[in-house]
Amino acid sequence: MKSTFGEHIQISLFGESHGAAIGVNINGLAPGIRLDLDFMRAQLDKRKPKGKISTQRREADEFEIVSGYFNGYTTGTPLCIFIRNQSQHSKDYEATKYLMRPSHADYTAFQKYGGFQDYRGGGHFSGRITAPLVAAGAVCLQILKEKGITVATHIAACAGIADEPFGADKADLLRQAEKLNDSYFPTISSRAEQEMVQAIEQAHSSGDSVGGILETAVINMPAGIGEPFFGSVESVLAQLLFSVPAVKGVEFGLGFGFAGLRGSQANDPFVMEGDNVCTVTNHNGGINGGISNGMPVIIRTAVKPTPSIYQPQQTVDVQKRENAQLQIHGRHDPAIIHRARVVVDSMVAIGLVDLFADRYGYMWTAPDGSREERKDVF
Ligand SMILES: Cc1cc2nc3c(=O)[nH]c(=O)nc-3n(C[C@H](O)[C@H](O)[C@H](O)COP(=O)(O)O)c2cc1C
């Protein structure tokens, strides 16, 4: 099982939805990163289910840092973050344990792990396992923020309803990012938020679910990060984003939209802005040849409708080897999109920190002059 990611900043994920705990181990961080635990809590809060638009499983998601952290700073040894599960209703899964949920990982897990997998609540395939990723992402977002880099995501579309696009101007983008990062249901237009929430509630009341598209901007990304081929910004971020359960599409800049354009429409002309090289448009989403070009990195991530719906579904019973009807009873999200937002921000931050560490070494992850804070020692 491949549950690790990263060349320089390595993360290793563990846990099951209904097991004792979930968590993440982060290797390769510099010593001397002051962790803002309130920020980590706030990030985990954005992933928590709230209201009728989310699952009724309510977990406190209180985390413990059990290694690699001392006196408010990372020590440079593995940073291990641990979150206990507290609200498991495992009985909900007993009656349907041989009935494979369409579009979920029940059947593929059954094939791969031969019946030994923990099926309760989706086991290791549950969206719950993204909580530790958010904790790790919060650490990486703090590192990026210290360097002046902002990551923000809005719900560009949900249930067929579109949000307004990101602003083209950097000042607009930064303003939008600040608002989005403070909101639980991040849209640029409040009308879009209302309509999307209504559509999720309607889907929920008919036992159904909806999907959507998240659009992420990385602002103040310097030029020159990433590798030409396998370590390209696109390939590293895409690997992480496609690792998020329910993500089925990732594109950068215009992405699939490039296919219908001519070069004369698609190209981003270069222009000097003061002493900075910029592009007039940003169709390439801030990346050329796998390397950041200094424009905002723009990523779109498609999230499918939640597989577990409350309408009867056609499936198979893998024990009896016969066709069957499935009626789901557990607690599920009628939409994943708003909770996946912070997971996407986290994955982008983890990938970028790994790419920066590739270019500048792992000590880059500590703030400049962090050793000065230990004047008592040095
Ligand atoms: C934050 C989050 C919450 C999720 N909640 C649910 C849920 O309540 N019910 C469900 O069936 N799937 C949920 N999922 C999605 C499944 O975990 C995912 O669809 C499943 O593992 C199959 O993987 P795939 O969709 O990537 O093929 C959630 C995913 C995320 C990221």
The ligand as a Gaussian input file, in Angstrom:
#p B3LYP/6-31G(d) Opt

LIG

0 1
 C      -14.233000      15.435000       2.668000
 C      -14.827000      14.230000       2.004000
 C      -16.005000      13.681000       2.495000
 C      -16.568000      12.561000       1.898000
 N      -17.753000      12.074000       2.392000
 C      -18.320000      10.990000       1.815000
 C      -19.547000      10.465000       2.325000
 O      -20.133000      10.977000       3.283000
 N      -20.069000       9.395000       1.703000
 C      -19.471000       8.810000       0.612000
 O      -20.010000       7.843000       0.070000
 N      -18.324000       9.282000       0.113000
 C      -17.732000      10.356000       0.686000
 N      -16.540000      10.827000       0.182000
 C      -16.011000      10.257000      -1.070000
 C      -15.487000       8.837000      -0.988000
 O      -14.522000       8.731000       0.032000
 C      -14.919000       8.430000      -2.354000
 O      -15.829000       8.701000      -3.362000
 C      -14.604000       6.946000      -2.370000
 O      -13.512000       6.684000      -1.525000
 C      -14.263000       6.421000      -3.771000
 O      -13.137000       7.052000      -4.288000
 P      -13.172000       7.807000      -5.686000
 O      -14.430000       8.599000      -5.689000
 O      -11.938000       8.670000      -5.672000
 O      -13.154000       6.761000      -6.769000
 C      -15.948000      11.953000       0.771000
 C      -14.736000      12.491000       0.289000
 C      -14.184000      13.626000       0.888000
 C      -12.912000      14.202000       0.322000

